[in-house]
Amino acid sequence: MTTSVNGFSQGVSDELVRRRRLSYIDWARGIAVLLMIEAHITDSWTRAEARNTIGFRNATVLGGFAAPLFLLLAGLGVVLAAGRVVERTGSRARAVESGCRRGVEILLLAFLFRLQAFVLSPGSHPIALLRVDILNVMGVAMAIASVVWMTARTAPGRVVVYSAVATAIGMLTPIVRSAPTIDLLPTWVQWYLRPAGEHTTFTLFPWAGFVFGGAASRSLYSASGRRPGRRFITARRSGRARRPGSRFAWGS
């Protein structure tokens, strides 16, 4: 009897762990990876005479969805991770610290990738190490989004704050790009704010807006009150999920 109960408990634990993963995020990540591969292959392996075709145009547009999707998922992950840290530790400060640390890690990875490219492609100017790409934007935006998470204590409040920041980034983009005061900043800082030829592939304005948009979307989902596994817990407490093999009433 004890063995059966232990086996059932282990099965429930395994199922809970499996359910902790959000399948729609896994699917979105997979699609983003496929789009990224498609974009790079299309850009690198298409002959010059084929670049004027409708097929190449459509493939380029399709591949263009990869970067926004990655950034949206990064913002979504900021809110998810912060919530789980609070559940585990009860500390909002630790949640912010963890999110900022993750953002810094992503930024460091960006520089490591640039260093790798610099070593494997001799002849490049050392300034190429400071080139701003999607990981640079993602890391900085994630750190800022983690701090913004702290400004609101409720999910509806975070929806408002994140949406406002995302909107502001979009609206300020043309102003930032033409503002003469940006010229007073160090050159490498300017690259994070507006395009600078080959030194920037992505910039914070407007691309960081996708990170805050993702954070707003996850906060909106949380504000709706839906929680994975809630109905299962209710069913277990009421005694409807006591015997092995019973049908679980999982929430979505």
Secondary structure, DSSP 8 states (H G I E B T S, - for coil): -HHHHHHHHHHHHHHHHHHHS-HHHHHHHHHHHHHHHHHHHHHHH--GGGTTSHHHHHHHHHHTTHHHHHHHHHHHHHHHHHHHHHHHH--HHHHHHHHHHHHHHHHHHHHHHHHHHHHHSTT--GGGGG-B-HHHHHHHHHHHHHHHHTT-SSHHHHHHHHHHHHHHHHHHHHHHHH-GGGGGS-HHHHHHHS--GGGBS--HHHHHHHHHHHHHHHHHHHHTT--TTHHHHHHHHTTTT-STT-------
